[in-house]
Amino acid sequence: MKYRVTHTTEFTYEARVGLCYNEARLLPRDLPNQRILTAGLQIEPVPYDYYERLDYFGNRTAYFSIQQPHDQLFVTANSEIETNAIKLPAEAGILAWEMARERLRNTRSAEVLDASQFVLDSPTVVVNDLILDYAMLSFSPGQPLIDAVTDLMQRIFHEFNYDPEFSTIATPLKDVLEHRSGVCQDFAHLAIGCLRSMGLAARYVSGYIETEPPPGEERLVGADASHAWFSAYLPEYGWLDFDPTNNQLPGERYISVAWGRDFADVTPLKGVAFGSGEHELKVSVDVLAIE
């Protein structure tokens, strides 16, 4: 599949801003199942300086500053991407979760050592007894890792209510568990915490998913949104994505932008503005399948 993604972020400031510094993770990654055809940022006002690098996790990261008075800031990421589905070998499906945990603990290959950092707590995902108790219901002895994680994904989908009004970036996982509500970010964080509580490696993935309008309705430009899911690590086979919000394994309709330990590592756009007072934020995302 080929897609054109337009992600626009608009800041309107209460008072004029004289200076701002920003960091953006809005440009998709090149991956075995994802080829970037074009990708770039359009910024207004024109930045005083701009440069890109790969961050610690290999995400494309842009840094820029605006050093002139301005009332608004527009950042638009335009990307064209070609995606393909990934198929793991059939034997990957029989690896028991206990064996995966054992290999994470005792194998010293570069790949496993890199994955091991995703077993540890992170700023937004801190394991506790409540998370462990919830996780253990999906991890029965000897169960294949893929089956256990699939069961966890399905439980989150069926037992939690998708409610954009319930949570914010700062809502702790204990509240998400207690109220059984949240959004894709919360569900990804919960699943990650569950896997880590079992000694397994899991990471947070940000990106987009192609959505379709209800039957009989026209597609609305800009009505899509950023999405989040998680990946579980299978030693010797690699990372496998799971989407608890939609109860499915992400395929070619998914576009990966960045990954890290949790949302804090992949924030799409953040920065510091001097002299702004309050501000209004608007975000518009459009994911369009193209020939």
LINRA-V744939 format. One line per field, one symbol per residue. phi: phi as a letter, one per 30 degrees, with the letter a starting at -180 (. if undefined). psi: psi as a letter, one per 40 degrees, with the letter a starting at -180 (. if undefined). Layout:
phi = ???
psi = ???
This chain:
phi = .cbccbbccbcccdbdccabcbbbbbcdddbecbcddbaaccbbddddbaabacdeciddbcbabccbeacbbcbbccbbbcbbdccdeedddcdddddddddddcdcddddddddddddebecccdbdddddddddccdeideedddddddedddddcccdbdddcbecddddddddchblbedddddddddddddciccbbcbclbbdccdeeicddcdicdadbbbbbccceicjcbdbcddchadebddcbdcabadaeedbeeablbccicidbccbbbbbcbdbd
psi = ihihhhhhhhhhidiihdhihihhgehiihidehhhdihihhhhihidihiiihadeeihhhhiihfihidihhhhhhihihiiihhiidedeehidddddddddeifiddddddddediiidehhiidddddddddegihehiddddddddddddddeihhgeediadehiddddddefiaaddddddddddddddefihiihhiaihhiiiiheiihhheeaiiiiaiiihhhedaihiigddefihhaeeihhdiiadaddefhdhiahhhfdbiihhhhhhhhhhi.
